[in-house]
Amino acid sequence: MTKKYEASRKLVDRDKRYSLADACELVTKISFAKFDESVDIAARLGVNPKHADQMIRSSCSLPHGTGKTVRIVVFAKGDAAQAALDAGADHVGAEDLVERIQKENWLDFDSAIATPNMMGLVGRLGRILGPRNLMPNPKVGTVTMDVAKAVRELKAGRIEFRTEKTGIIHAPVGKISFGGDKLRENIVTLLETLQRLKPSTAKGKYWKSVTISSTMGPGIRLDTSEVASLVER
């Protein structure tokens, strides 16, 4: 561990559960990297992803975006392809795009969108895109006829998330340069979305633990009681 990391870790009380406002202020104060670090959240939920009805997968638009430049490919033809280009998609194609990914293992993008009639073709890329969480999916709005809207939303800061095997959801919520208030607003938006998506079959405590951290910094644990009160109003 670096001396700077050790110094920042000492500023975080590992036995304390912080309010969201305090955690957002603290994560910006203990940042020591020379670049604008990303801020991420890890929420462990009281769900069992082994059961299909408790697998959470969706998306939400953060009010202040993520601060990241998102590279988007769109699988579409005709008018839909032109609409995607006009909306700012980085790469648009059909068979040619599938072939490039298959033969060159080209993956220089962050999100993929497809029109429904292209999914038979895109399905050939399942083994390549699936493990990288890049496969278009209607549950997160990336299989749609309105590709222009999907491109604009992703460019503006819509994030996708899904529960991992242990019931944890990881998601980006902004940059250190956003400051505490904007980070807090982004996080509340995500937490409210996760609350709305709570499976009816999930029993017991829903918010097991919630932690925020910057790219290089230590984790800051939130008070889950406060989290619950923020989103269950």
matplotlib code that plots the C-alpha trace (Angstrom):
import matplotlib.pyplot as plt

x = [0.0, 1.2, 1.7, -1.0, -3.5, -2.5, -3.0, -6.4, -7.5, -6.7, -9.3, -12.0, -13.4, -13.9, -16.2, -18.5, -21.5, -21.6, -24.6, -24.8, -24.1, -21.0, -19.8, -20.0, -18.1, -15.5, -14.8, -13.9, -11.7, -9.6, -8.9, -5.2, -4.8, -3.5, -6.5, -10.2, -11.1, -14.4, -16.7, -18.4, -21.0, -21.3, -24.7, -25.2, -28.9, -31.0, -31.7, -30.8, -29.8, -29.9, -33.7, -34.7, -37.4, -34.7, -32.2, -32.1, -31.1, -32.0, -30.8, -31.3, -30.4, -28.2, -29.2, -25.5, -24.3, -21.2, -18.5, -17.3, -17.2, -19.3, -18.5, -21.6, -22.1, -25.5, -26.7, -29.2, -30.1, -31.8, -33.5, -32.7, -29.0, -29.1, -31.0, -28.4, -25.6, -27.5, -27.9, -24.1, -23.5, -19.8, -20.2, -23.3, -23.6, -25.1, -23.4, -20.2, -20.1, -20.8, -18.1, -15.6, -16.2, -16.1, -13.0, -10.9, -12.2, -12.9, -14.4, -13.5, -16.9, -18.7, -22.3, -24.2, -27.7, -29.7, -33.1, -35.2, -35.0, -31.2, -31.1, -31.0, -27.7, -26.4, -27.1, -24.0, -21.9, -23.3, -20.1, -18.1, -20.4, -22.2, -19.3, -18.3, -21.9, -22.1, -24.9, -28.0, -30.9, -34.5, -34.5, -32.0, -33.4, -30.7, -32.9, -35.3, -36.6, -36.0, -32.2, -31.7, -33.3, -31.2, -28.0, -28.8, -29.6, -26.4, -24.3, -26.0, -25.2, -27.7, -26.1, -26.8, -26.5, -27.2, -26.8, -23.7, -23.8, -23.4, -26.3, -24.0, -24.6, -21.6, -22.2, -20.4, -22.0, -19.8, -16.4, -14.6, -14.8, -18.6, -18.4, -20.5, -23.9, -24.0, -22.6, -25.3, -28.1, -26.8, -26.6, -30.1, -31.4, -29.8, -30.8, -34.4, -34.4, -33.0, -35.8, -38.5, -36.9, -37.0, -38.4, -41.7, -40.1, -37.1, -37.4, -35.7, -33.4, -33.1, -30.2, -27.4, -24.5, -23.7, -20.2, -18.9, -15.3, -13.1, -10.9, -7.8, -9.4, -10.7, -14.4, -16.7, -19.6, -23.0, -25.6, -28.1, -30.9, -30.5, -30.4, -33.7, -35.3, -34.2, -35.7, -38.7, -40.6]
y = [0.0, 3.5, 6.1, 8.3, 5.4, 4.7, 8.4, 8.5, 5.2, 6.7, 9.4, 6.8, 5.2, 1.6, 1.0, 3.9, 3.9, 7.3, 9.3, 9.6, 13.4, 12.9, 10.0, 12.0, 14.9, 12.5, 10.7, 13.9, 15.1, 11.9, 11.7, 11.8, 10.8, 13.2, 12.4, 12.9, 9.7, 7.9, 7.3, 3.9, 2.3, -1.3, -2.3, -5.7, -6.5, -9.1, -11.0, -14.5, -14.1, -17.9, -17.4, -15.8, -13.7, -12.1, -11.3, -7.5, -6.1, -2.6, 0.9, 4.4, 7.9, 9.8, 13.5, 14.6, 11.8, 9.8, 12.2, 9.5, 9.5, 6.5, 4.8, 3.2, 0.8, 0.3, -2.8, -1.4, -0.9, 1.8, 4.7, 3.3, 3.2, 6.8, 7.9, 6.3, 8.1, 11.4, 10.9, 10.5, 6.7, 6.0, 3.0, 1.7, -1.4, -4.9, -7.9, -5.9, -5.0, -8.5, -9.9, -7.3, -8.3, -12.0, -12.0, -9.2, -9.5, -5.8, -4.5, -0.8, 0.3, 0.6, -0.1, -1.8, -1.1, -3.1, -2.9, -6.0, -7.3, -7.4, -9.7, -12.9, -11.6, -10.1, -13.4, -14.9, -12.6, -14.0, -15.7, -12.6, -9.8, -11.7, -12.2, -8.5, -7.4, -5.8, -7.8, -5.7, -6.5, -5.2, -5.1, -2.2, -0.5, -1.5, -3.5, -0.9, 0.6, 4.0, 3.7, 7.5, 7.9, 5.1, 6.6, 10.0, 8.6, 6.5, 9.5, 11.7, 9.3, 6.4, 3.5, -0.2, -2.6, -6.2, -8.3, -10.5, -14.0, -12.7, -10.2, -7.2, -4.4, -2.3, 1.0, 4.2, 7.3, 10.2, 11.8, 13.4, 16.7, 16.6, 17.5, 16.1, 17.5, 16.1, 12.8, 12.5, 13.3, 10.7, 8.1, 8.8, 8.4, 4.9, 3.8, 4.9, 2.8, -0.2, 0.2, 0.2, -2.9, -4.9, -8.3, -9.2, -12.6, -11.0, -11.6, -10.0, -7.0, -5.6, -3.2, -5.4, -3.0, 0.0, 1.3, 4.1, 4.6, 6.4, 4.7, 4.8, 5.4, 3.2, 2.2, 4.3, 2.4, 4.0, 3.7, 1.3, 2.5, 6.0, 4.5, 2.7, 5.9, 7.9, 5.6, 4.2, 7.4]
z = [0.0, -0.8, 1.9, 0.4, 0.5, 4.1, 5.0, 3.4, 5.0, 8.5, 7.8, 7.5, 10.7, 9.7, 12.6, 11.8, 9.4, 7.8, 6.7, 2.9, 3.0, 5.3, 3.1, -0.1, 1.5, 2.9, -0.3, -2.0, 0.8, 1.0, -2.7, -3.4, -7.0, -9.6, -11.9, -11.5, -9.8, -10.4, -7.5, -7.3, -5.1, -3.9, -2.5, -1.0, -1.2, 0.6, -2.5, -3.8, -7.5, -7.9, -8.1, -11.4, -9.7, -7.4, -10.1, -10.4, -13.8, -15.0, -15.6, -14.4, -15.6, -13.1, -12.8, -13.2, -15.4, -14.6, -15.9, -18.3, -22.1, -23.2, -26.5, -28.1, -30.9, -32.4, -34.4, -36.9, -40.5, -42.6, -40.9, -37.4, -38.3, -39.5, -36.4, -34.2, -36.1, -35.8, -32.0, -31.5, -31.7, -32.2, -34.5, -36.4, -38.4, -39.0, -40.4, -40.9, -37.2, -36.1, -38.3, -37.0, -33.4, -34.3, -36.4, -34.8, -31.3, -31.5, -28.3, -28.3, -26.9, -23.5, -24.4, -27.3, -28.5, -31.1, -32.7, -32.0, -35.6, -35.2, -32.2, -34.2, -35.7, -32.5, -30.7, -32.4, -30.2, -27.0, -25.9, -26.6, -25.3, -22.5, -20.1, -20.6, -19.8, -23.3, -24.7, -25.6, -23.3, -23.3, -19.5, -19.5, -22.6, -25.0, -27.3, -28.7, -31.9, -30.5, -30.8, -30.9, -27.4, -26.0, -27.4, -26.0, -22.6, -22.4, -23.5, -20.9, -18.0, -17.9, -16.1, -16.2, -13.3, -12.3, -9.1, -8.9, -7.5, -4.0, -4.3, -4.8, -7.3, -8.4, -10.3, -11.1, -9.6, -10.7, -10.3, -7.4, -9.2, -8.9, -5.2, -2.3, -3.3, -6.9, -5.8, -3.2, -5.7, -8.1, -5.4, -4.1, -7.6, -7.9, -4.4, -5.1, -8.3, -6.5, -3.8, -6.5, -8.0, -4.7, -5.6, -3.8, -2.9, -1.1, 2.6, 5.6, 5.5, 2.0, 2.5, 3.8, 3.3, 1.1, 0.5, -1.7, -2.8, -5.2, -7.8, -5.5, -2.1, 0.7, 1.1, 3.2, 4.7, 4.8, 7.6, 6.0, 8.4, 6.9, 3.4, 4.0, 5.4, 2.4, -0.2, 1.6, 2.0]

ax = plt.figure().add_subplot(projection="3d")
ax.plot(x, y, z, "-o")
ax.set_aspect("equal")
plt.show()
